Amino acid sequence: MRNRSKLNFRVPQPKHRPGDAPDFSNVVVPQVDAVPRPPIDANARDITALAYSMIRVLDKDGRAKGLWNPGLGADTLLKGLRAMMLTRAYDDRMYRAQRQGKISFYMKSTGEEATNIAFALALEQGDMCFPSYRQQGLLIARGYPLIDMMCQCYSNAKDPLKGRQLPIMYSSREYGFFTISGNLGTQFPQAVGWALASAYKGDDRIAAAWIGEGATAEGDFHHALNFASVYRAPVILNIVNNQWAISSFQGIAGGEQATFAARAIGYGLPGLRVDGNDFLAVYAAAQWAAERARANLGATLIELYTYRAEGHSTSDDPARYRPSDEWKAWPLGDPIERLKVHLIALGAWSQAQHDALGEELATLVRETQREAEAIGTLESGGHPPPKTMFEDVYKDMPWHLRRQSKQAGF
């Protein structure tokens, strides 16, 4: 008989639970200039270190430094700041609408605005985005009408999707925003397929997709990376690591064993790990990956390291599984505040202008809400006509739907 120890296993646990004092001393934040910027044609195996460090541009004083500094002008920075502030104002207003029973469901993107708005500005308007459900900033950055977003949430008579989707599950072909899927992992292989179709047609448009770190545990994630690598798809695959997948922290998806960006290495893809609350760093990484894709050099996997400041959705109470003030201790700060400080340091902005813009956007959202609610809400007002249930599935309505429509009196 050999003296053997009993086998056991480990269940990852978050560092903080309700009532604990938040402590992020374990989060390693590299210096701004610690990460080199390789040429876009670099071999993936030669830049594996980028998957373990973190691309950063803005220092603690709001100054842009290092090789990854995209050198953006004040106009682009102000456009990004406005889009982030408008997204947050919109989120706050629609959250209240849900609490008032005017819509059924809502998901805020507070603290994660840069992960999609900076990205949107680095892409071209014709590129197709495959979002998760916290990328409403993509639409706002691309100029999609705010009234249409609200009407979709209210499922009223002007809802562009005719009441067929949950609130926040937007869709717009014209604005390069692929329909949001509640089964989150599906967006990755769909984005790869769209990118391959674009290449097959000899088009010049690329695709970009977003999922949370929890969805990397889905098979769809690995299927997408395999196809993207084998066929050199012109696609950017983003993992928004906001530390929480509903109520389970990122360690359950393997985040304690390695970075999520490091998952690219096994597929021969470049993996970038980026400070997701640094607007300039996100823009720079997106720009690098987009240039690589357009040069037919293949896909890039990007981990956008950020923090989910609010609950997973209006159906979630984060106080049940994490400290209520944990967001305030997050070492990478608030993306809006950091970009504001940078613009002030450049002499292109001031606190007074910032406050005035906040008031302007709050008024815009409030007035748009009045306009949308005059059309209808979930609880009252106009809704899409019932006859639309037979439309938009087939190019030519088949005989059985024509018969059912006639039987229903339409």
Secondary structure, DSSP 8 states (H G I E B T S, - for coil): --------------S--TTS----TTS----TT-S----TT--GGG-GGGGTS-B--B-TTS-B-STT-----HHHHHHHHHHHHHHHHHHHHHHHHHHTTSSS-----TT-THHHHHHHHHS-TTSEEE--TT-HHHHHHTT--HHHHHHHHHT-TT-TTTT-S-TT---BTTTTB----SSGGGHHHHHHHHHHHHHHTT----EEEEEEGGGGGSHHHHHHHHHHHHTT-SEEEEEEE-SEETTEEGGGGTTTTS-SGGGGGGGT--EEEEETT-HHHHHHHHHHHHHHHHTT---EEEEEE----S-SSTT--GGGTS-TTGGGG-TT--HHHHHHHHHHHHTS--HHHHHHHHHHHHHHHHHHHHHHHHHB-SSSB----GGGGGSSSSSS--HHHHHHHHHTT-
